[in-house]
Amino acid sequence: MIAEVRIENLGVIEEAAISFAPNLTAITGETGAGKTMLLTSLGLLLGAQADASKVRRGADRVLVEGIFDVPSGSDVVREATDTGAELDTENGRTEIPVARQVPQEGRSRCFLGGRSVPRSVLDSIGGRLVTIHGQSEQMRLRTAAAQLQALDSAGGTATKTALEAYSTAWRAYRTALAEMEQFRADARDMASRRLALTALVDAVDEVEPEKGEEDDLKLRIERLDSIEETRSGLRSALGALSGDGEMVMGAADLLGRAAVGLAGLKEPGAAEASARAAVAEAEARDLISAVGTMLAGLETDEDLNALHARRAQLRSLSRKLGMDIDNAIDEAQRARTMLAAFDDPQARAAELEAAVEQTTAEVEQRANALHEARTIAASTLANEVNGELAQLALGRAEISIDVEKVEPKGDGADRVTFMFRPDPHATSVPLSTSASGGELSRIMLAIELVLSRSAPDVPPTFVFDEIDAGVGGEAAKAIGARLAALAEHAQVIVVTHLAQVASWADRQIVVVRGETATEVRSVADSDRVTELARMLSGSADLDSARRHAADLLSQSTVGR
């Protein structure tokens, strides 16, 4: 939700701070007071194009700051964090600070979490947080892709299951098609590719390398290079342990003599010392055996020159192919597989074509099932929306949703168009080009209200402008009631000049134009009654208007 917005030097607003309700907020005020500047400020925070003419006279820049409060696990939080934004998180909620500066001259600047970001980042994030309905170009569902997504979301489990099955079939088809096209491309230069693949295989087969052979050769060569030094060390160690067998005694014999000499002594501790000497003698004789085994193992018939020659052969192959030996072995195996396919290209082509035909048939079958699910969902959605239109001063109008079959693509084989007919005698035309600002806002309210009950991906905040144009009385009350109903599922902000609409709000913000600047303030209790009375009669002092205003508040079932 939008938690708050601060504005400096935007049009007639010198300075303002607005806190929005989590449910329904109404923005009211006299014509020309500057209500639209609040929408302009939101637009700037959402990445709209900057207009230097909106800078207040005498000021050098516009500054708009806002805070969005979103769930910490939201994709928006991850996107903001990726830009380097610094965010505060508490109790599973994250505050995203956004700011926009628009100077009298020069480029505007955008900030997210204290970091400067491109305007496209605010546009991307804002588009998922806030939807503004007022003018046709601001309509969330203005594109065919958005209308298709809304219909699929409203269709629930049936369309979701059908779409998942279609997507699986589509991916299999695209894979089969890509393999066939690649084979055909390869076949066009088959002769040159055959030569290249054959040369690769021949080069590898001539050397017959094995995976890991280079590392093994390195270790064997290092061992042979140091074998004399190793032999000398082992002989020295063996001599120290065992002696020369005649004149010089080794460590083992000396330890044995020590054990015998200590064994006959009566001195306290001598027996223990004798036992320890005997253990040491046994350990020394084990060492003699181990060192002897190592010395005997040094005998080898490996030819150091032959190992170096083999290593040079592998390096030459690696340089020739431009890859290491293990990769060369893998590439040679792949080349053998491709050469086998080239040996019988017609059979391979027939196999690939059969795969394309099979997956094409699967795509067509899944597309038909998805089309049927979407057609049912379109009828249900249109009927529910038309039921809402009857309560929004559009009782003779109706929408329909065309689901037209087209060439298959990633999201199905359908083109979805929301159509609008103002009365039963008129021709249906695309919704995005058919209605006035007020009509379109009310139609979108009806659609969003239905989607909020059935679709899980409704944007968290809606802003409605011009929604009460040309209506009044009971129709205006109905509009307020429907806005309040939508506010049960999302945050809603409405700009209105009708007390019957404003009375339903949880919070009412009044824009008052003074002699030099516009004031923006929140009203409650008696101040709110006063503002509603002014909206009803043009004067806040009439007792009848105040009673009427109080009645409107008491009749509203949401805000007080």
SULCORCOR-V396276 format. One record per residue. N is the residue number from 1. RES is the residue in one small letter. D_LAST is the distance of its C-alpha to the last C-alpha in whole Angstrom. Layout:
<<N,RES,D_LAST> <N,RES,D_LAST>>
This chain:
<<1,m,21> <2,i,21> <3,a,20> <4,e,21> <5,v,23> <6,r,25> <7,i,27> <8,e,30> <9,n,32> <10,l,31> <11,g,31> <12,v,30> <13,i,28> <14,e,30> <15,e,27> <16,a,24> <17,a,22> <18,i,19> <19,s,17> <20,f,15> <21,a,12> <22,p,14> <23,n,12> <24,l,11> <25,t,12> <26,a,12> <27,i,15> <28,t,16> <29,g,19> <30,e,22> <31,t,24> <32,g,27> <33,a,24> <34,g,25> <35,k,22> <36,t,25> <37,m,26> <38,l,23> <39,l,24> <40,t,28> <41,s,27> <42,l,26> <43,g,29> <44,l,31> <45,l,29> <46,l,30> <47,g,34> <48,a,34> <49,q,37> <50,a,37> <51,d,37> <52,a,39> <53,s,38> <54,k,35> <55,v,36> <56,r,35> <57,r,38> <58,g,40> <59,a,38> <60,d,40> <61,r,38> <62,v,34> <63,l,32> <64,v,29> <65,e,28> <66,g,26> <67,i,25> <68,f,25> <69,d,24> <70,v,26> <71,p,27> <72,s,31> <73,g,33> <74,s,32> <75,d,34> <76,v,33> <77,v,33> <78,r,37> <79,e,37> <80,a,36> <81,t,38> <82,d,41> <83,t,41> <84,g,41> <85,a,38> <86,e,37> <87,l,34> <88,d,32> <89,t,31> <90,e,29> <91,n,28> <92,g,29> <93,r,27> <94,t,29> <95,e,27> <96,i,29> <97,p,30> <98,v,31> <99,a,32> <100,r,34> <101,q,36> <102,v,37> <103,p,40> <104,q,42> <105,e,45> <106,g,45> <107,r,43> <108,s,40> <109,r,39> <110,c,37> <111,f,36> <112,l,35> <113,g,35> <114,g,37> <115,r,39> <116,s,40> <117,v,40> <118,p,41> <119,r,38> <120,s,39> <121,v,38> <122,l,34> <123,d,34> <124,s,35> <125,i,33> <126,g,30> <127,g,31> <128,r,30> <129,l,27> <130,v,25> <131,t,25> <132,i,25> <133,h,25> <134,g,26> <135,q,30> <136,s,32> <137,e,34> <138,q,30> <139,m,30> <140,r,30> <141,l,32> <142,r,35> <143,t,38> <144,a,40> <145,a,39> <146,a,36> <147,q,36> <148,l,38> <149,q,36> <150,a,33> <151,l,35> <152,d,37> <153,s,34> <154,a,32> <155,g,36> <156,g,35> <157,t,38> <158,a,41> <159,t,40> <160,k,40> <161,t,43> <162,a,45> <163,l,44> <164,e,46> <165,a,49> <166,y,49> <167,s,49> <168,t,51> <169,a,54> <170,w,53> <171,r,54> <172,a,57> <173,y,58> <174,r,57> <175,t,60> <176,a,62> <177,l,62> <178,a,63> <179,e,65> <180,m,67> <181,e,67> <182,q,68> <183,f,71> <184,r,72> <185,a,72> <186,d,74> <187,a,76> <188,r,77> <189,d,78> <190,m,79> <191,a,83> <192,s,82> <193,r,79> <194,r,82> <195,l,84> <196,a,81> <197,l,80> <198,t,84> <199,a,85> <200,l,82> <201,v,83> <202,d,87> <203,a,86> <204,v,84> <205,d,87> <206,e,90> <207,v,88> <208,e,87> <209,p,84> <210,e,82> <211,k,79> <212,g,79> <213,e,83> <214,e,82> <215,d,81> <216,d,84> <217,l,86> <218,k,85> <219,l,85> <220,r,89> <221,i,90> <222,e,89> <223,r,90> <224,l,94> <225,d,93> <226,s,93> <227,i,96> <228,e,99> <229,e,97> <230,t,95> <231,r,99> <232,s,100> <233,g,97> <234,l,98> <235,r,101> <236,s,101> <237,a,99> <238,l,101> <239,g,104> <240,a,102> <241,l,101> <242,s,105> <243,g,107> <244,d,110> <245,g,112> <246,e,115> <247,m,115> <248,v,112> <249,m,109> <250,g,106> <251,a,103> <252,a,103> <253,d,106> <254,l,106> <255,l,103> <256,g,105> <257,r,108> <258,a,106> <259,a,105> <260,v,108> <261,g,109> <262,l,107> <263,a,107> <264,g,110> <265,l,109> <266,k,109> <267,e,107> <268,p,103> <269,g,101> <270,a,103> <271,a,103> <272,e,99> <273,a,100> <274,s,102> <275,a,99> <276,r,97> <277,a,100> <278,a,100> <279,v,97> <280,a,97> <281,e,100> <282,a,98> <283,e,95> <284,a,98> <285,r,100> <286,d,96> <287,l,96> <288,i,99> <289,s,98> <290,a,95> <291,v,96> <292,g,99> <293,t,97> <294,m,95> <295,l,98> <296,a,100> <297,g,96> <298,l,97> <299,e,100> <300,t,98> <301,d,100> <302,e,97> <303,d,98> <304,l,96> <305,n,97> <306,a,96> <307,l,92> <308,h,92> <309,a,93> <310,r,91> <311,r,88> <312,a,89> <313,q,89> <314,l,86> <315,r,85> <316,s,86> <317,l,84> <318,s,81> <319,r,82> <320,k,83> <321,l,80> <322,g,78> <323,m,76> <324,d,77> <325,i,79> <326,d,76> <327,n,74> <328,a,78> <329,i,78> <330,d,75> <331,e,75> <332,a,79> <333,q,77> <334,r,75> <335,a,77> <336,r,80> <337,t,77> <338,m,76> <339,l,80> <340,a,80> <341,a,78> <342,f,80> <343,d,83> <344,d,81> <345,p,79> <346,q,79> <347,a,78> <348,r,75> <349,a,74> <350,a,74> <351,e,72> <352,l,69> <353,e,69> <354,a,69> <355,a,66> <356,v,64> <357,e,65> <358,q,63> <359,t,60> <360,t,60> <361,a,60> <362,e,57> <363,v,55> <364,e,55> <365,q,55> <366,r,52> <367,a,50> <368,n,51> <369,a,49> <370,l,46> <371,h,46> <372,e,46> <373,a,43> <374,r,41> <375,t,42> <376,i,40> <377,a,37> <378,a,37> <379,s,37> <380,t,35> <381,l,32> <382,a,33> <383,n,32> <384,e,29> <385,v,28> <386,n,30> <387,g,27> <388,e,24> <389,l,26> <390,a,26> <391,q,22> <392,l,22> <393,a,25> <394,l,27> <395,g,29> <396,r,32> <397,a,32> <398,e,33> <399,i,34> <400,s,37> <401,i,38> <402,d,41> <403,v,43> <404,e,47> <405,k,49> <406,v,51> <407,e,53> <408,p,52> <409,k,50> <410,g,49> <411,d,45> <412,g,47> <413,a,49> <414,d,46> <415,r,44> <416,v,41> <417,t,40> <418,f,36> <419,m,37> <420,f,35> <421,r,37> <422,p,35> <423,d,36> <424,p,39> <425,h,42> <426,a,41> <427,t,43> <428,s,40> <429,v,40> <430,p,39> <431,l,35> <432,s,35> <433,t,37> <434,s,36> <435,a,33> <436,s,31> <437,g,29> <438,g,26> <439,e,28> <440,l,28> <441,s,25> <442,r,23> <443,i,26> <444,m,26> <445,l,22> <446,a,24> <447,i,26> <448,e,24> <449,l,22> <450,v,25> <451,l,27> <452,s,24> <453,r,24> <454,s,28> <455,a,29> <456,p,29> <457,d,29> <458,v,26> <459,p,25> <460,p,23> <461,t,21> <462,f,21> <463,v,20> <464,f,20> <465,d,22> <466,e,23> <467,i,21> <468,d,21> <469,a,24> <470,g,26> <471,v,23> <472,g,21> <473,g,19> <474,e,19> <475,a,20> <476,a,17> <477,k,15> <478,a,17> <479,i,17> <480,g,13> <481,a,13> <482,r,16> <483,l,15> <484,a,12> <485,a,15> <486,l,17> <487,a,14> <488,e,15> <489,h,19> <490,a,19> <491,q,17> <492,v,16> <493,i,16> <494,v,16> <495,v,18> <496,t,17> <497,h,18> <498,l,16> <499,a,13> <500,q,13> <501,v,13> <502,a,10> <503,s,8> <504,w,8> <505,a,7> <506,d,6> <507,r,8> <508,q,10> <509,i,13> <510,v,16> <511,v,19> <512,v,21> <513,r,25> <514,g,27> <515,e,31> <516,t,32> <517,a,29> <518,t,26> <519,e,23> <520,v,20> <521,r,17> <522,s,13> <523,v,11> <524,a,8> <525,d,8> <526,s,11> <527,d,12> <528,r,9> <529,v,10> <530,t,14> <531,e,13> <532,l,12> <533,a,15> <534,r,17> <535,m,17> <536,l,17> <537,s,20> <538,g,22> <539,s,21> <540,a,19> <541,d,21> <542,l,21> <543,d,20> <544,s,20> <545,a,17> <546,r,15> <547,r,15> <548,h,14> <549,a,12> <550,a,10> <551,d,11> <552,l,10> <553,l,6> <554,s,7> <555,q,9> <556,s,7> <557,t,8> <558,v,7> <559,g,4> <560,r,0>>
